[in-house]
Amino acid sequence: MKCYIVIFETVSEESRKRIKDSLVSYKIYCPINKSCWAIKTNETAVQVRDKLMGLSDKSDRIFVIRSGTEAAWVNSFGDKHDKWLKDNL
């Protein structure tokens, strides 16, 4: 499975909730902040983007990038998420 970083900016709270619910459906996920999540999937970045586009408003922005080899952060959403990020990014 590949790890992707998904960044999204929505015009409505309803759209944000639909995107968030879709990211949770991947089962292997970690919220990084309110509008940036990491997911693991066998799908391509284009497939993830297209799936989320179908749930978003016309003016929403979605960015999907495959995780690289180096990452750094501060103040993740707790120890559980910090471990997930260390193990999967």
Backbone as XML, in Angstrom:
<?xml version="1.0"?>
<chain id="A" units="angstrom">
  <residue number="1" name="MET">
    <atom name="N" x="0.840" y="-1.186" z="0.000"/>
    <atom name="CA" x="0.000" y="0.000" z="0.000"/>
    <atom name="C" x="0.882" y="1.247" z="0.000"/>
  </residue>
  <residue number="2" name="LYS">
    <atom name="N" x="0.357" y="2.290" z="-0.613"/>
    <atom name="CA" x="1.068" y="3.561" z="-0.659"/>
    <atom name="C" x="0.426" y="4.527" z="0.342"/>
  </residue>
  <residue number="3" name="CYS">
    <atom name="N" x="1.246" y="5.424" z="0.861"/>
    <atom name="CA" x="0.743" y="6.453" z="1.775"/>
    <atom name="C" x="0.641" y="7.765" z="1.004"/>
  </residue>
  <residue number="4" name="TYR">
    <atom name="N" x="-0.522" y="8.402" z="1.113"/>
    <atom name="CA" x="-0.760" y="9.687" z="0.465"/>
    <atom name="C" x="-1.090" y="10.751" z="1.503"/>
  </residue>
  <residue number="5" name="ILE">
    <atom name="N" x="-0.665" y="11.964" z="1.206"/>
    <atom name="CA" x="-1.066" y="13.129" z="1.971"/>
    <atom name="C" x="-2.182" y="13.794" z="1.176"/>
  </residue>
  <residue number="6" name="VAL">
    <atom name="N" x="-3.324" y="14.000" z="1.826"/>
    <atom name="CA" x="-4.475" y="14.625" z="1.185"/>
    <atom name="C" x="-4.732" y="15.959" z="1.874"/>
  </residue>
  <residue number="7" name="ILE">
    <atom name="N" x="-4.660" y="17.034" z="1.093"/>
    <atom name="CA" x="-4.896" y="18.379" z="1.607"/>
    <atom name="C" x="-6.135" y="18.912" z="0.907"/>
  </residue>
  <residue number="8" name="PHE">
    <atom name="N" x="-7.048" y="19.467" z="1.686"/>
    <atom name="CA" x="-8.279" y="19.960" z="1.077"/>
    <atom name="C" x="-8.721" y="21.260" z="1.728"/>
  </residue>
  <residue number="9" name="GLU">
    <atom name="N" x="-9.320" y="22.098" z="0.920"/>
    <atom name="CA" x="-9.880" y="23.373" z="1.366"/>
    <atom name="C" x="-11.310" y="23.406" z="0.834"/>
  </residue>
  <residue number="10" name="THR">
    <atom name="N" x="-12.275" y="23.516" z="1.728"/>
    <atom name="CA" x="-13.675" y="23.435" z="1.311"/>
    <atom name="C" x="-14.400" y="24.760" z="1.547"/>
  </residue>
  <residue number="11" name="VAL">
    <atom name="N" x="-15.432" y="24.968" z="0.751"/>
    <atom name="CA" x="-16.220" y="26.187" z="0.888"/>
    <atom name="C" x="-17.357" y="26.003" z="1.893"/>
  </residue>
  <residue number="12" name="SER">
    <atom name="N" x="-17.659" y="24.760" z="2.237"/>
    <atom name="CA" x="-18.748" y="24.518" z="3.189"/>
    <atom name="C" x="-18.359" y="23.435" z="4.189"/>
  </residue>
  <residue number="13" name="GLU">
    <atom name="N" x="-18.971" y="23.486" z="5.335"/>
    <atom name="CA" x="-18.742" y="22.463" z="6.364"/>
    <atom name="C" x="-19.289" y="21.115" z="5.903"/>
  </residue>
  <residue number="14" name="GLU">
    <atom name="N" x="-20.364" y="21.121" z="5.130"/>
    <atom name="CA" x="-20.952" y="19.880" z="4.628"/>
    <atom name="C" x="-19.979" y="19.160" z="3.700"/>
  </residue>
  <residue number="15" name="SER">
    <atom name="N" x="-19.344" y="19.912" z="2.839"/>
    <atom name="CA" x="-18.363" y="19.335" z="1.931"/>
    <atom name="C" x="-17.176" y="18.777" z="2.710"/>
  </residue>
  <residue number="16" name="ARG">
    <atom name="N" x="-16.698" y="19.517" z="3.708"/>
    <atom name="CA" x="-15.589" y="19.042" z="4.539"/>
    <atom name="C" x="-15.940" y="17.734" z="5.218"/>
  </residue>
  <residue number="17" name="LYS">
    <atom name="N" x="-17.179" y="17.621" z="5.709"/>
    <atom name="CA" x="-17.620" y="16.385" z="6.373"/>
    <atom name="C" x="-17.667" y="15.218" z="5.385"/>
  </residue>
  <residue number="18" name="ARG">
    <atom name="N" x="-18.144" y="15.452" z="4.169"/>
    <atom name="CA" x="-18.189" y="14.378" z="3.165"/>
    <atom name="C" x="-16.778" y="13.889" z="2.831"/>
  </residue>
  <residue number="19" name="ILE">
    <atom name="N" x="-15.853" y="14.818" z="2.675"/>
    <atom name="CA" x="-14.468" y="14.442" z="2.368"/>
    <atom name="C" x="-13.866" y="13.690" z="3.548"/>
  </residue>
  <residue number="20" name="LYS">
    <atom name="N" x="-14.058" y="14.205" z="4.748"/>
    <atom name="CA" x="-13.533" y="13.546" z="5.947"/>
    <atom name="C" x="-14.088" y="12.128" z="6.070"/>
  </residue>
  <residue number="21" name="ASP">
    <atom name="N" x="-15.386" y="11.958" z="5.881"/>
    <atom name="CA" x="-15.999" y="10.629" z="5.973"/>
    <atom name="C" x="-15.408" y="9.684" z="4.930"/>
  </residue>
  <residue number="22" name="SER">
    <atom name="N" x="-15.129" y="10.201" z="3.754"/>
    <atom name="CA" x="-14.523" y="9.372" z="2.712"/>
    <atom name="C" x="-13.102" y="8.958" z="3.104"/>
  </residue>
  <residue number="23" name="LEU">
    <atom name="N" x="-12.340" y="9.868" z="3.682"/>
    <atom name="CA" x="-10.983" y="9.530" z="4.121"/>
    <atom name="C" x="-11.005" y="8.472" z="5.216"/>
  </residue>
  <residue number="24" name="VAL">
    <atom name="N" x="-11.959" y="8.567" z="6.125"/>
    <atom name="CA" x="-12.106" y="7.565" z="7.185"/>
    <atom name="C" x="-12.433" y="6.193" z="6.580"/>
  </residue>
  <residue number="25" name="SER">
    <atom name="N" x="-13.139" y="6.178" z="5.465"/>
    <atom name="CA" x="-13.514" y="4.908" z="4.842"/>
    <atom name="C" x="-12.298" y="4.132" z="4.332"/>
  </residue>
  <residue number="26" name="TYR">
    <atom name="N" x="-11.151" y="4.770" z="4.200"/>
    <atom name="CA" x="-9.946" y="4.058" z="3.785"/>
    <atom name="C" x="-9.430" y="3.120" z="4.870"/>
  </residue>
  <residue number="27" name="LYS">
    <atom name="N" x="-9.921" y="3.244" z="6.078"/>
    <atom name="CA" x="-9.588" y="2.392" z="7.234"/>
    <atom name="C" x="-8.185" y="2.627" z="7.790"/>
  </residue>
  <residue number="28" name="ILE">
    <atom name="N" x="-7.214" y="2.922" z="6.950"/>
    <atom name="CA" x="-5.858" y="3.202" z="7.425"/>
    <atom name="C" x="-5.602" y="4.670" z="7.144"/>
  </residue>
  <residue number="29" name="TYR">
    <atom name="N" x="-5.796" y="5.501" z="8.163"/>
    <atom name="CA" x="-5.744" y="6.949" z="7.975"/>
    <atom name="C" x="-5.251" y="7.619" z="9.244"/>
  </residue>
  <residue number="30" name="CYS">
    <atom name="N" x="-4.839" y="8.864" z="9.086"/>
    <atom name="CA" x="-4.410" y="9.658" z="10.230"/>
    <atom name="C" x="-4.659" y="11.129" z="9.933"/>
  </residue>
  <residue number="31" name="PRO">
    <atom name="N" x="-5.482" y="11.797" z="10.738"/>
    <atom name="CA" x="-5.628" y="13.240" z="10.547"/>
    <atom name="C" x="-4.345" y="13.949" z="10.986"/>
  </residue>
  <residue number="32" name="ILE">
    <atom name="N" x="-3.855" y="14.824" z="10.147"/>
    <atom name="CA" x="-2.660" y="15.606" z="10.478"/>
    <atom name="C" x="-3.088" y="16.956" z="11.045"/>
  </residue>
  <residue number="33" name="ASN">
    <atom name="N" x="-4.074" y="17.560" z="10.406"/>
    <atom name="CA" x="-4.759" y="18.731" z="10.964"/>
    <atom name="C" x="-6.160" y="18.768" z="10.362"/>
  </residue>
  <residue number="34" name="LYS">
    <atom name="N" x="-6.888" y="19.840" z="10.550"/>
    <atom name="CA" x="-8.292" y="19.887" z="10.137"/>
    <atom name="C" x="-8.483" y="19.605" z="8.648"/>
  </residue>
  <residue number="35" name="SER">
    <atom name="N" x="-7.548" y="20.020" z="7.823"/>
    <atom name="CA" x="-7.726" y="19.856" z="6.384"/>
    <atom name="C" x="-6.555" y="19.155" z="5.702"/>
  </residue>
  <residue number="36" name="CYS">
    <atom name="N" x="-5.823" y="18.369" z="6.461"/>
    <atom name="CA" x="-4.709" y="17.601" z="5.913"/>
    <atom name="C" x="-4.679" y="16.240" z="6.593"/>
  </residue>
  <residue number="37" name="TRP">
    <atom name="N" x="-4.802" y="15.193" z="5.802"/>
    <atom name="CA" x="-4.841" y="13.830" z="6.326"/>
    <atom name="C" x="-3.836" y="12.966" z="5.580"/>
  </residue>
  <residue number="38" name="ALA">
    <atom name="N" x="-3.422" y="11.876" z="6.210"/>
    <atom name="CA" x="-2.633" y="10.840" z="5.551"/>
    <atom name="C" x="-3.511" y="9.594" z="5.458"/>
  </residue>
  <residue number="39" name="ILE">
    <atom name="N" x="-3.443" y="8.925" z="4.314"/>
    <atom name="CA" x="-4.178" y="7.676" z="4.136"/>
    <atom name="C" x="-3.255" y="6.652" z="3.496"/>
  </residue>
  <residue number="40" name="LYS">
    <atom name="N" x="-3.576" y="5.371" z="3.682"/>
    <atom name="CA" x="-2.870" y="4.294" z="2.996"/>
    <atom name="C" x="-3.882" y="3.552" z="2.138"/>
  </residue>
  <residue number="41" name="THR">
    <atom name="N" x="-3.489" y="3.303" z="0.881"/>
    <atom name="CA" x="-4.386" y="2.649" z="-0.064"/>
    <atom name="C" x="-3.585" y="2.064" z="-1.223"/>
  </residue>
  <residue number="42" name="ASN">
    <atom name="N" x="-4.218" y="1.161" z="-1.957"/>
    <atom name="CA" x="-3.639" y="0.646" z="-3.194"/>
    <atom name="C" x="-4.062" y="1.478" z="-4.396"/>
  </residue>
  <residue number="43" name="GLU">
    <atom name="N" x="-4.934" y="2.449" z="-4.181"/>
    <atom name="CA" x="-5.378" y="3.319" z="-5.266"/>
    <atom name="C" x="-4.252" y="4.269" z="-5.683"/>
  </residue>
  <residue number="44" name="THR">
    <atom name="N" x="-4.394" y="4.854" z="-6.862"/>
    <atom name="CA" x="-3.458" y="5.882" z="-7.314"/>
    <atom name="C" x="-3.896" y="7.236" z="-6.758"/>
  </residue>
  <residue number="45" name="ALA">
    <atom name="N" x="-3.006" y="8.205" z="-6.851"/>
    <atom name="CA" x="-3.351" y="9.565" z="-6.421"/>
    <atom name="C" x="-4.538" y="10.096" z="-7.227"/>
  </residue>
  <residue number="46" name="VAL">
    <atom name="N" x="-4.575" y="9.799" z="-8.521"/>
    <atom name="CA" x="-5.680" y="10.245" z="-9.370"/>
    <atom name="C" x="-6.995" y="9.611" z="-8.918"/>
  </residue>
  <residue number="47" name="GLN">
    <atom name="N" x="-6.975" y="8.332" z="-8.576"/>
    <atom name="CA" x="-8.193" y="7.666" z="-8.105"/>
    <atom name="C" x="-8.688" y="8.279" z="-6.799"/>
  </residue>
  <residue number="48" name="VAL">
    <atom name="N" x="-7.775" y="8.559" z="-5.885"/>
    <atom name="CA" x="-8.166" y="9.190" z="-4.611"/>
    <atom name="C" x="-8.755" y="10.564" z="-4.893"/>
  </residue>
  <residue number="49" name="ARG">
    <atom name="N" x="-8.065" y="11.356" z="-5.691"/>
    <atom name="CA" x="-8.559" y="12.692" z="-6.027"/>
    <atom name="C" x="-9.940" y="12.640" z="-6.663"/>
  </residue>
  <residue number="50" name="ASP">
    <atom name="N" x="-10.116" y="11.763" z="-7.633"/>
    <atom name="CA" x="-11.397" y="11.676" z="-8.331"/>
    <atom name="C" x="-12.526" y="11.255" z="-7.397"/>
  </residue>
  <residue number="51" name="LYS">
    <atom name="N" x="-12.232" y="10.351" z="-6.489"/>
    <atom name="CA" x="-13.232" y="9.925" z="-5.502"/>
    <atom name="C" x="-13.662" y="11.107" z="-4.639"/>
  </residue>
  <residue number="52" name="LEU">
    <atom name="N" x="-12.690" y="11.887" z="-4.180"/>
    <atom name="CA" x="-12.994" y="13.042" z="-3.335"/>
    <atom name="C" x="-13.669" y="14.161" z="-4.124"/>
  </residue>
  <residue number="53" name="MET">
    <atom name="N" x="-13.294" y="14.319" z="-5.389"/>
    <atom name="CA" x="-13.929" y="15.345" z="-6.232"/>
    <atom name="C" x="-15.426" y="15.094" z="-6.357"/>
  </residue>
  <residue number="54" name="GLY">
    <atom name="N" x="-15.797" y="13.829" z="-6.398"/>
    <atom name="CA" x="-17.206" y="13.488" z="-6.510"/>
    <atom name="C" x="-18.012" y="13.852" z="-5.277"/>
  </residue>
  <residue number="55" name="LEU">
    <atom name="N" x="-17.337" y="14.123" z="-4.180"/>
    <atom name="CA" x="-17.995" y="14.468" z="-2.921"/>
    <atom name="C" x="-17.881" y="15.949" z="-2.585"/>
  </residue>
  <residue number="56" name="SER">
    <atom name="N" x="-17.113" y="16.664" z="-3.370"/>
    <atom name="CA" x="-16.799" y="18.043" z="-3.022"/>
    <atom name="C" x="-17.643" y="19.030" z="-3.822"/>
  </residue>
  <residue number="57" name="ASP">
    <atom name="N" x="-17.612" y="20.284" z="-3.373"/>
    <atom name="CA" x="-18.255" y="21.369" z="-4.098"/>
    <atom name="C" x="-17.338" y="21.821" z="-5.226"/>
  </residue>
  <residue number="58" name="LYS">
    <atom name="N" x="-17.896" y="22.485" z="-6.198"/>
    <atom name="CA" x="-17.161" y="22.916" z="-7.393"/>
    <atom name="C" x="-15.947" y="23.798" z="-7.054"/>
  </residue>
  <residue number="59" name="SER">
    <atom name="N" x="-16.037" y="24.590" z="-6.006"/>
    <atom name="CA" x="-14.961" y="25.518" z="-5.645"/>
    <atom name="C" x="-13.972" y="24.952" z="-4.630"/>
  </residue>
  <residue number="60" name="ASP">
    <atom name="N" x="-14.184" y="23.719" z="-4.153"/>
    <atom name="CA" x="-13.262" y="23.106" z="-3.200"/>
    <atom name="C" x="-11.920" y="22.825" z="-3.868"/>
  </residue>
  <residue number="61" name="ARG">
    <atom name="N" x="-10.869" y="22.792" z="-3.068"/>
    <atom name="CA" x="-9.530" y="22.462" z="-3.556"/>
    <atom name="C" x="-9.087" y="21.155" z="-2.906"/>
  </residue>
  <residue number="62" name="ILE">
    <atom name="N" x="-8.524" y="20.267" z="-3.715"/>
    <atom name="CA" x="-8.050" y="18.973" z="-3.221"/>
    <atom name="C" x="-6.665" y="18.727" z="-3.811"/>
  </residue>
  <residue number="63" name="PHE">
    <atom name="N" x="-5.739" y="18.294" z="-2.953"/>
    <atom name="CA" x="-4.372" y="18.011" z="-3.363"/>
    <atom name="C" x="-3.997" y="16.653" z="-2.782"/>
  </residue>
  <residue number="64" name="VAL">
    <atom name="N" x="-3.545" y="15.735" z="-3.630"/>
    <atom name="CA" x="-3.152" y="14.392" z="-3.190"/>
    <atom name="C" x="-1.731" y="14.142" z="-3.662"/>
  </residue>
  <residue number="65" name="ILE">
    <atom name="N" x="-0.849" y="13.812" z="-2.728"/>
    <atom name="CA" x="0.544" y="13.558" z="-3.081"/>
    <atom name="C" x="1.028" y="12.311" z="-2.340"/>
  </residue>
  <residue number="66" name="ARG">
    <atom name="N" x="1.798" y="11.504" z="-3.030"/>
    <atom name="CA" x="2.356" y="10.316" z="-2.387"/>
    <atom name="C" x="3.425" y="10.737" z="-1.384"/>
  </residue>
  <residue number="67" name="SER">
    <atom name="N" x="3.370" y="10.139" z="-0.227"/>
    <atom name="CA" x="4.309" y="10.456" z="0.840"/>
    <atom name="C" x="5.732" y="10.128" z="0.403"/>
  </residue>
  <residue number="68" name="GLY">
    <atom name="N" x="6.657" y="10.969" z="0.817"/>
    <atom name="CA" x="8.051" y="10.791" z="0.432"/>
    <atom name="C" x="8.853" y="10.043" z="1.477"/>
  </residue>
  <residue number="69" name="THR">
    <atom name="N" x="10.103" y="10.380" z="1.560"/>
    <atom name="CA" x="11.021" y="9.642" z="2.428"/>
    <atom name="C" x="11.394" y="10.393" z="3.694"/>
  </residue>
  <residue number="70" name="GLU">
    <atom name="N" x="10.952" y="11.641" z="3.811"/>
    <atom name="CA" x="11.323" y="12.421" z="4.980"/>
    <atom name="C" x="10.149" y="13.287" z="5.405"/>
  </residue>
  <residue number="71" name="ALA">
    <atom name="N" x="9.967" y="13.407" z="6.715"/>
    <atom name="CA" x="8.890" y="14.242" z="7.245"/>
    <atom name="C" x="9.286" y="14.758" z="8.626"/>
  </residue>
  <residue number="72" name="ALA">
    <atom name="N" x="8.718" y="15.883" z="8.985"/>
    <atom name="CA" x="8.922" y="16.448" z="10.319"/>
    <atom name="C" x="7.653" y="17.183" z="10.703"/>
  </residue>
  <residue number="73" name="TRP">
    <atom name="N" x="7.316" y="17.190" z="11.981"/>
    <atom name="CA" x="6.102" y="17.857" z="12.443"/>
    <atom name="C" x="6.215" y="18.166" z="13.920"/>
  </residue>
  <residue number="74" name="VAL">
    <atom name="N" x="5.270" y="18.948" z="14.384"/>
    <atom name="CA" x="5.171" y="19.266" z="15.805"/>
    <atom name="C" x="3.687" y="19.309" z="16.155"/>
  </residue>
  <residue number="75" name="ASN">
    <atom name="N" x="3.342" y="18.863" z="17.329"/>
    <atom name="CA" x="1.973" y="18.904" z="17.846"/>
    <atom name="C" x="0.976" y="18.103" z="17.020"/>
  </residue>
  <residue number="76" name="SER">
    <atom name="N" x="1.266" y="16.825" z="16.806"/>
    <atom name="CA" x="0.273" y="15.977" z="16.153"/>
    <atom name="C" x="-0.900" y="15.790" z="17.114"/>
  </residue>
  <residue number="77" name="PHE">
    <atom name="N" x="-1.939" y="15.126" z="16.636"/>
    <atom name="CA" x="-3.139" y="14.914" z="17.448"/>
    <atom name="C" x="-2.945" y="13.784" z="18.459"/>
  </residue>
  <residue number="78" name="GLY">
    <atom name="N" x="-1.894" y="13.820" z="19.240"/>
    <atom name="CA" x="-1.681" y="12.851" z="20.313"/>
    <atom name="C" x="-0.708" y="11.741" z="19.943"/>
  </residue>
  <residue number="79" name="ASP">
    <atom name="N" x="-0.377" y="10.931" z="20.945"/>
    <atom name="CA" x="0.626" y="9.873" z="20.798"/>
    <atom name="C" x="0.243" y="8.842" z="19.742"/>
  </residue>
  <residue number="80" name="LYS">
    <atom name="N" x="-1.042" y="8.461" z="19.693"/>
    <atom name="CA" x="-1.495" y="7.465" z="18.718"/>
    <atom name="C" x="-1.218" y="7.946" z="17.293"/>
  </residue>
  <residue number="81" name="HIS">
    <atom name="N" x="-1.547" y="9.200" z="17.006"/>
    <atom name="CA" x="-1.333" y="9.740" z="15.663"/>
    <atom name="C" x="0.152" y="9.991" z="15.396"/>
  </residue>
  <residue number="82" name="ASP">
    <atom name="N" x="0.877" y="10.400" z="16.413"/>
    <atom name="CA" x="2.313" y="10.613" z="16.262"/>
    <atom name="C" x="2.992" y="9.309" z="15.849"/>
  </residue>
  <residue number="83" name="LYS">
    <atom name="N" x="2.623" y="8.210" z="16.498"/>
    <atom name="CA" x="3.182" y="6.899" z="16.153"/>
    <atom name="C" x="2.789" y="6.510" z="14.735"/>
  </residue>
  <residue number="84" name="TRP">
    <atom name="N" x="1.526" y="6.731" z="14.365"/>
    <atom name="CA" x="1.060" y="6.395" z="13.012"/>
    <atom name="C" x="1.902" y="7.134" z="11.974"/>
  </residue>
  <residue number="85" name="LEU">
    <atom name="N" x="2.110" y="8.411" z="12.194"/>
    <atom name="CA" x="2.884" y="9.211" z="11.256"/>
    <atom name="C" x="4.319" y="8.705" z="11.153"/>
  </residue>
  <residue number="86" name="LYS">
    <atom name="N" x="4.936" y="8.400" z="12.282"/>
    <atom name="CA" x="6.314" y="7.879" z="12.269"/>
    <atom name="C" x="6.387" y="6.556" z="11.537"/>
  </residue>
  <residue number="87" name="ASP">
    <atom name="N" x="5.397" y="5.700" z="11.714"/>
    <atom name="CA" x="5.401" y="4.370" z="11.101"/>
    <atom name="C" x="5.060" y="4.387" z="9.616"/>
  </residue>
  <residue number="88" name="ASN">
    <atom name="N" x="4.296" y="5.369" z="9.167"/>
    <atom name="CA" x="3.748" y="5.301" z="7.815"/>
    <atom name="C" x="4.214" y="6.366" z="6.832"/>
  </residue>
  <residue number="89" name="LEU">
    <atom name="N" x="4.724" y="7.482" z="7.322"/>
    <atom name="CA" x="5.198" y="8.488" z="6.366"/>
    <atom name="C" x="6.545" y="8.080" z="5.920"/>
  </residue>
</chain>
